[in-house]
Amino acid sequence: EVQLVESGGGLVQAGGSLRLSCAASGFRFDDYAIGWFRQAPGKAREGVSCMSSLDADTYYADSVKDRFTIFIDYEKNTVNLQMNSLKSEDTAVYYCADRPYNGSYSCATDQYDYWGQGTQVTVSS
């Protein structure tokens, strides 16, 4: 059974950093695409960053490029999102999600099958 559990959210001042972690079980990273998504109040859920361990390409939303980094820690079996230079507009519930890899690292939310419960990130200005 695929399980995803996020952690690391919290309250941070604008310009600060947070690292989100998604503990994964029940699947192999090589067989799945995985990503981070977020949903702000009153807005649709959006893809933040997605990747597959099988190819070198990684997707980042324009709004987070050069500030966020997604990476897999194989020893801990986690997928992490390092978030730097946080802005108030980054405030949202952040989710990790995955799906069987089909050759694409697309970050479209409707393509992802398994979701964690989410972790709140609040950036104060």
C-alpha positions in Angstrom: 0.0 0.0 0.0 1.4 3.4 -1.0 1.6 5.8 2.0 2.8 9.4 2.0 3.2 11.4 5.2 4.3 15.0 5.1 6.1 16.9 7.8 8.1 20.1 8.3 5.5 22.8 7.8 5.2 25.7 10.1 5.2 29.5 10.5 8.2 31.4 9.1 8.9 35.0 8.3 9.2 36.2 4.8 12.7 35.6 3.4 13.1 32.6 5.6 13.5 28.9 4.8 11.7 25.6 5.5 12.3 22.1 4.5 9.3 19.8 3.9 9.7 16.1 4.0 7.5 13.4 2.7 8.0 9.9 4.2 7.2 7.4 1.5 6.4 3.6 1.7 4.8 0.9 -0.4 6.5 1.7 -3.7 9.9 2.2 -5.3 11.0 5.6 -6.3 12.3 4.3 -9.6 8.8 3.2 -10.6 7.0 6.4 -9.7 6.9 10.1 -10.4 6.5 12.2 -7.3 5.9 15.8 -6.6 4.9 18.6 -4.2 1.7 20.5 -4.6 0.0 23.3 -2.7 -3.4 24.8 -2.1 -3.9 28.2 -0.8 -7.3 29.3 0.6 -9.8 29.9 -2.1 -7.5 28.7 -4.8 -7.1 25.5 -6.8 -4.4 23.0 -5.9 -1.3 23.5 -8.1 1.9 21.7 -8.8 4.9 23.2 -7.2 7.7 20.7 -8.2 7.7 17.2 -9.7 10.3 14.7 -10.6 11.1 11.2 -11.5 14.2 9.5 -10.3 14.6 7.8 -13.7 15.3 11.0 -15.7 17.2 14.2 -15.0 14.4 16.5 -15.7 12.5 18.2 -12.9 9.5 20.6 -13.1 9.2 23.7 -11.1 6.4 26.2 -11.2 7.6 29.6 -12.4 6.6 31.1 -9.1 9.1 28.9 -7.2 12.0 28.5 -9.6 15.4 29.3 -8.1 13.9 29.3 -4.6 12.6 25.7 -4.1 14.5 22.5 -4.7 13.0 19.0 -4.7 15.2 16.0 -3.9 15.0 12.4 -2.8 16.9 11.1 0.2 17.2 7.4 -0.5 18.6 6.5 2.9 15.6 8.0 4.6 13.1 7.1 1.8 11.8 10.7 1.8 11.1 13.2 -0.9 12.0 16.7 0.3 11.2 20.2 -0.7 13.8 22.8 0.3 12.1 26.2 0.3 14.2 29.4 0.5 13.4 33.1 0.2 9.8 32.4 1.2 7.2 34.9 0.4 3.7 35.5 1.8 2.2 34.1 -1.4 3.8 30.7 -0.6 1.4 30.3 2.3 -0.6 27.2 1.6 -1.2 23.6 2.6 1.5 21.6 0.9 0.9 18.0 -0.2 3.2 15.3 -1.7 1.7 12.9 -4.2 2.9 10.2 -6.5 1.8 8.1 -9.5 3.3 5.2 -11.5 5.9 6.6 -13.8 4.8 6.8 -17.4 7.8 8.6 -19.0 6.6 12.1 -17.9 7.3 14.2 -14.9 4.2 16.2 -15.5 3.0 18.1 -12.4 -0.7 18.1 -13.4 -2.7 17.4 -10.2 -5.2 15.2 -12.0 -2.5 12.7 -13.0 -1.5 11.9 -9.4 -3.0 8.9 -7.7 -1.7 8.9 -4.1 -1.7 11.9 -1.8 -0.5 12.7 1.7 -2.6 14.5 4.3 -0.8 17.8 3.8 1.2 20.2 6.0 0.5 23.9 6.6 3.1 26.5 5.6 2.4 30.0 6.7 4.7 32.9 5.7 4.3 36.1 7.6 5.2 39.4 5.9 
